[in-house]
Amino acid sequence: MSVRACARSSVRCAPALFAAALAAPASAHTPTAVTSGTPAFGWTFDSWVIALLALSLAAYLAGFVRLTRRSHLGRRARQTHLMAFAAGWIVLAAVLVSPLDALSAALFSAHMVQHEAMMIVAAPLLVAGRPLGIWIWALPQRARMAIGRVLRTRAWSAAWRALVAPLPAWLLHAVALWAWHAPRLFESALAHSGVHTLQHASFLGTALIFWWSILGEGAARRGSGHAMLSLFTTMVHTGALGALITLSPGVWYPSYVEPTSALGMEPLGDQQLGGLVMWVPASLAYLIGALIVAGRWLTRAHSALIPLISHAPSAEPIPEPNAASLREPTR
């Protein structure tokens, strides 16, 4: 089925699509045990996760097709956004549905791979896809007009600017990371599906807000200094958390002892591997993001200087002295 055909069929359910919001976190981990006692891993198809993922993608395709039909201006930029959103959606779907989700119930290291993939791969790609405006265009005209009136109100604009400002976005993401890795909260998430859903939703939600403060529309107006500072400090504190987990002499999360041992791994070694995932690859991702932002800033600065240099008045050449000008004046 073509993209446009899929989009046309999704418009009927468009009013519910915007409520699907920022995609679906996974449910609690419950690996299936086979008769030998070793956990079995497979694809997890929770109906509500699949539904939200499908609705978010269908809404984006519907909005994309409507905008493309309405105007060809900015078509290349919209295609770039589509590719970014599709890549982020694929990563998010993979970590929530693939065997990685089931494996993360038995291995802390797999759980860390899942979390980091959501926060430093899927989240920035989804933000780069500019989904909010595209989703609104998936709605019927009357719903679009109503939402537009709400979004233009002073109260909503102030609340949104406060939410995606650099400092609140940074704090929300940092608090979510540190709080949920506290042993008591992490153990509760492993034991209770509702708590685990809240954990993944807070990881993904705060990551989207954090990356929106760096890559969103308002980030360019604020300049690149805030973005580089947010990325650098996030690299530092997430690296510190990963180092604490890696270098800890004891197991932080006892719920992993039995399933990890059943797979033939040392629980402490698995914890150290998970800490390294947060410490090294995640820190490297934030560093790469900071370098990209710095490169973008240098490019804009260079582009701004070119007109100034080209329109600068040229200095008149100083005439070289000749023999006549060097003679003493006659009296």
C-alpha positions as CSV (number, residue, x, y, z in Angstrom):
1,M,0.0,0.0,0.0
2,S,1.3,3.5,-0.9
3,V,2.1,6.2,1.7
4,R,-0.8,8.3,0.4
5,A,-3.2,5.4,0.6
6,C,-2.2,4.7,4.2
7,A,-2.6,8.3,5.1
8,R,-6.1,8.6,3.5
9,S,-7.2,5.6,5.6
10,S,-5.8,7.1,8.8
11,V,-7.6,10.4,8.5
12,R,-10.8,8.9,9.7
13,C,-9.3,8.2,13.1
14,A,-7.3,11.4,13.2
15,P,-9.1,12.9,16.3
16,A,-7.6,10.2,18.4
17,L,-4.2,10.4,16.9
18,F,-3.0,13.6,18.5
19,A,-3.9,12.0,21.9
20,A,-1.5,9.2,21.1
21,A,1.1,11.9,21.8
22,L,4.8,11.0,21.9
23,A,4.6,7.2,21.4
24,A,4.3,4.2,23.7
25,P,6.5,3.1,26.5
26,A,6.8,-0.6,27.2
27,S,5.0,-2.6,29.9
28,A,6.6,-4.4,32.8
29,H,9.1,-7.1,32.1
30,T,7.9,-10.7,32.5
31,P,10.1,-13.1,30.7
32,T,8.6,-16.5,29.8
33,A,10.2,-19.4,31.5
34,V,10.6,-22.7,29.6
35,T,10.5,-26.1,31.2
36,S,14.3,-26.1,31.7
37,G,14.1,-23.1,33.9
38,T,15.9,-20.8,31.4
39,P,13.9,-17.7,30.4
40,A,12.6,-17.6,26.9
41,F,12.7,-14.4,24.8
42,G,10.6,-13.4,21.9
43,W,8.8,-10.5,20.3
44,T,6.3,-8.7,22.6
45,F,3.1,-7.4,21.0
46,D,1.2,-5.6,23.7
47,S,-1.9,-4.4,22.0
48,W,-1.9,-0.8,23.4
49,V,1.8,-0.3,22.5
50,I,1.2,-1.5,18.9
51,A,-1.9,0.7,18.7
52,L,-0.1,3.9,19.9
53,L,2.8,3.2,17.6
54,A,0.6,2.6,14.6
55,L,-1.6,5.7,15.4
56,S,1.4,8.0,15.8
57,L,2.9,6.9,12.4
58,A,-0.5,7.0,10.6
59,A,-1.1,10.5,12.0
60,Y,2.3,11.7,10.7
61,L,1.7,10.2,7.3
62,A,-1.7,11.8,7.0
63,G,-0.4,15.2,8.1
64,F,2.6,14.9,5.7
65,V,0.4,14.1,2.7
66,R,-2.0,16.9,3.5
67,L,0.7,19.5,3.8
68,T,2.4,18.3,0.6
69,R,-0.8,18.6,-1.3
70,R,-1.5,22.0,0.1
71,S,1.9,23.5,-0.7
72,H,5.1,22.5,-2.4
73,L,7.1,25.1,-0.5
74,G,9.5,23.6,1.9
75,R,9.0,20.1,0.4
76,R,12.6,19.1,0.8
77,A,12.6,20.1,4.4
78,R,9.5,18.1,5.1
79,Q,11.0,15.1,3.4
80,T,14.0,15.4,5.7
81,H,11.7,15.6,8.7
82,L,9.8,12.6,7.5
83,M,13.0,10.5,7.2
84,A,14.1,11.6,10.7
85,F,10.7,10.7,12.2
86,A,10.6,7.4,10.4
87,A,14.1,6.5,11.7
88,G,13.2,7.5,15.3
89,W,9.9,5.6,15.1
90,I,11.7,2.4,13.9
91,V,14.2,2.6,16.7
92,L,11.4,3.1,19.3
93,A,9.3,0.3,17.9
94,A,12.4,-2.0,17.9
95,V,13.2,-1.4,21.5
96,L,9.6,-1.8,22.6
97,V,8.6,-4.8,20.5
98,S,11.7,-6.8,19.6
99,P,13.3,-9.5,21.8
100,L,15.4,-6.8,23.4
101,D,12.4,-5.8,25.5
102,A,12.0,-9.4,26.9
103,L,15.8,-9.8,27.3
104,S,15.9,-6.6,29.4
105,A,13.9,-8.5,32.1
106,A,16.8,-10.9,32.6
107,L,19.8,-8.7,31.9
108,F,20.4,-5.2,33.4
109,S,22.8,-4.5,30.5
110,A,20.0,-5.1,28.0
111,H,17.7,-2.9,30.0
112,M,20.3,-0.1,29.8
113,V,20.6,-0.5,26.0
114,Q,16.8,-0.2,25.7
115,H,16.7,3.0,27.8
116,E,19.6,4.6,26.1
117,A,18.2,3.8,22.6
118,M,15.0,5.5,23.6
119,M,16.7,8.6,25.0
120,I,19.7,9.3,22.8
121,V,18.6,7.7,19.5
122,A,14.8,7.6,19.1
123,A,14.1,10.9,21.0
124,P,16.3,13.3,19.0
125,L,15.2,11.7,15.7
126,L,11.6,12.1,16.6
127,V,12.1,15.7,17.6
128,A,14.0,16.3,14.4
129,G,10.9,15.1,12.6
130,R,8.9,18.0,13.9
131,P,5.8,15.8,14.7
132,L,3.6,18.2,16.5
133,G,2.7,20.4,13.6
134,I,2.4,17.4,11.3
135,W,0.1,15.6,13.7
136,I,-2.2,18.6,13.9
137,W,-2.6,18.6,10.1
138,A,-3.8,15.0,10.3
139,L,-6.9,16.2,12.2
140,P,-10.1,17.4,10.5
141,Q,-10.3,21.1,9.7
142,R,-12.6,22.0,12.6
143,A,-10.4,20.2,15.1
144,R,-7.3,21.9,13.7
145,M,-8.9,25.3,14.1
146,A,-9.9,24.6,17.7
147,I,-6.5,23.3,18.6
148,G,-4.9,26.3,16.8
149,R,-6.9,28.7,18.9
150,V,-5.8,27.0,22.1
151,L,-2.1,27.0,21.0
152,R,-2.2,30.7,20.2
153,T,-3.4,31.7,23.7
154,R,-1.0,33.5,25.9
155,A,-1.3,31.0,28.8
156,W,-0.5,28.0,26.5
157,S,2.4,29.8,24.9
158,A,3.9,30.8,28.2
159,A,3.5,27.2,29.6
160,W,5.1,25.7,26.6
161,R,8.0,28.1,26.5
162,A,8.6,27.4,30.2
163,L,8.5,23.7,29.7
164,V,11.0,23.6,26.8
165,A,13.3,26.3,28.2
166,P,16.9,24.9,28.6
167,L,17.0,24.8,32.4
168,P,13.6,23.2,33.1
169,A,14.1,20.7,30.3
170,W,17.6,19.8,31.6
171,L,16.3,19.4,35.2
172,L,13.3,17.2,34.2
173,H,15.6,14.9,32.3
174,A,18.3,14.7,35.0
175,V,15.8,14.1,37.8
176,A,14.1,11.3,35.8
177,L,17.5,9.6,35.1
178,W,18.8,9.8,38.7
179,A,15.5,9.1,40.5
180,W,14.5,6.0,38.5
181,H,18.0,4.4,38.8
182,A,17.7,4.5,42.6
183,P,17.5,0.9,43.7
184,R,14.1,1.1,45.3
185,L,12.3,2.8,42.4
186,F,14.1,0.6,39.8
187,E,13.1,-2.6,41.7
188,S,9.5,-1.4,41.9
189,A,9.5,-0.8,38.2
190,L,10.7,-4.4,37.6
191,A,8.0,-5.8,39.9
192,H,4.9,-3.7,38.9
193,S,3.8,-3.1,35.3
194,G,2.2,0.2,36.1
195,V,5.4,1.6,37.7
196,H,7.4,0.2,34.8
197,T,5.2,2.0,32.3
198,L,5.6,5.2,34.2
199,Q,9.4,4.7,34.3
200,H,9.6,4.3,30.5
201,A,7.1,7.1,29.9
202,S,9.2,9.5,32.0
203,F,12.4,8.5,30.3
204,L,11.0,9.0,26.9
205,G,8.9,12.1,27.7
206,T,11.7,14.0,29.4
207,A,14.2,13.0,26.7
208,L,11.8,14.4,24.1
209,I,11.5,17.7,26.1
210,F,15.3,17.8,26.6
211,W,16.0,17.3,22.9
212,W,13.3,19.8,21.9
213,S,15.1,22.4,23.9
214,I,18.2,21.7,21.8
215,L,16.7,20.9,18.3
216,G,13.2,22.4,18.4
217,E,12.1,25.6,16.6
218,G,12.8,27.9,19.6
219,A,16.4,26.5,20.0
220,A,17.7,28.5,17.0
221,R,16.4,31.7,18.4
222,R,18.0,31.1,21.8
223,G,21.4,30.5,20.2
224,S,23.7,27.5,20.5
225,G,25.3,28.3,23.8
226,H,22.5,26.9,25.9
227,A,22.3,23.8,23.8
228,M,26.0,23.1,24.1
229,L,25.9,23.7,27.8
230,S,22.9,21.4,28.3
231,L,24.6,18.6,26.2
232,F,27.9,18.9,28.0
233,T,26.5,18.9,31.5
234,T,24.2,16.0,30.7
235,M,27.2,14.1,29.4
236,V,28.9,14.8,32.7
237,H,26.1,13.7,35.0
238,T,25.0,10.7,33.0
239,G,28.6,9.6,32.9
240,A,28.9,10.0,36.6
241,L,25.8,7.8,37.1
242,G,27.1,5.2,34.8
243,A,30.5,5.3,36.6
244,L,28.8,4.8,40.0
245,I,26.9,1.7,38.7
246,T,30.0,0.3,37.0
247,L,32.4,0.7,39.9
248,S,29.9,-0.4,42.6
249,P,31.3,-3.3,44.6
250,G,27.8,-4.8,45.1
251,V,24.6,-5.5,43.1
252,W,22.2,-2.6,43.1
253,Y,19.2,-4.5,41.8
254,P,18.7,-8.0,43.4
255,S,15.8,-8.8,41.0
256,Y,18.4,-9.4,38.3
257,V,20.4,-12.0,40.3
258,E,18.3,-15.0,39.5
259,P,17.5,-14.5,35.8
260,T,21.1,-13.3,35.0
261,S,22.5,-16.4,36.7
262,A,20.1,-18.6,34.8
263,L,21.7,-17.2,31.6
264,G,25.2,-18.1,32.8
265,M,26.3,-14.5,33.6
266,E,27.6,-13.0,36.8
267,P,25.0,-10.5,38.1
268,L,27.7,-8.0,39.1
269,G,29.4,-8.3,35.7
270,D,26.1,-7.7,34.0
271,Q,25.6,-4.6,36.2
272,Q,29.0,-3.3,35.3
273,L,28.3,-3.8,31.6
274,G,25.1,-1.9,31.9
275,G,26.9,0.9,33.7
276,L,29.4,1.1,30.9
277,V,26.6,1.4,28.4
278,M,25.4,4.5,30.2
279,W,29.0,5.8,30.9
280,V,30.7,5.5,27.5
281,P,28.3,5.2,24.5
282,A,25.7,7.5,26.0
283,S,28.3,10.1,27.0
284,L,29.8,9.9,23.5
285,A,26.3,10.5,22.0
286,Y,25.9,13.7,24.0
287,L,29.4,14.8,22.9
288,I,28.6,14.2,19.3
289,G,25.4,16.2,19.7
290,A,27.3,19.1,21.2
291,L,29.8,19.0,18.3
292,I,26.9,19.0,15.8
293,V,25.4,22.0,17.5
294,A,28.8,23.8,17.6
295,G,29.2,23.1,13.8
296,R,25.7,24.5,13.1
297,W,26.5,27.6,15.1
298,L,29.8,28.1,13.2
299,T,28.1,27.6,9.9
300,R,25.4,30.3,10.8
301,A,28.1,32.6,12.0
302,H,30.1,32.2,8.8
303,S,27.0,32.8,6.7
304,A,26.2,35.9,8.6
305,L,29.7,37.3,8.1
306,I,29.8,36.8,4.3
307,P,27.3,39.6,3.5
308,L,29.1,42.0,5.9
309,I,32.4,41.3,4.2
310,S,31.1,41.5,0.7
311,H,29.3,44.9,1.4
312,A,32.2,46.4,3.3
313,P,33.5,49.7,1.7
314,S,36.8,49.1,0.0
315,A,39.7,51.3,1.1
316,E,40.9,53.8,-1.5
317,P,44.5,52.9,-2.6
318,I,47.2,55.3,-1.4
319,P,48.9,56.8,-4.4
320,E,52.5,56.1,-4.7
321,P,54.8,59.1,-4.5
322,N,56.3,60.2,-7.8
323,A,59.2,62.4,-8.6
324,A,57.2,65.6,-9.0
325,S,55.5,65.2,-5.6
326,L,58.8,64.8,-3.9
327,R,60.3,68.1,-5.1
328,E,60.4,71.0,-2.8
329,P,58.0,73.7,-3.6
330,T,59.5,76.7,-5.4
331,R,59.4,80.1,-3.7
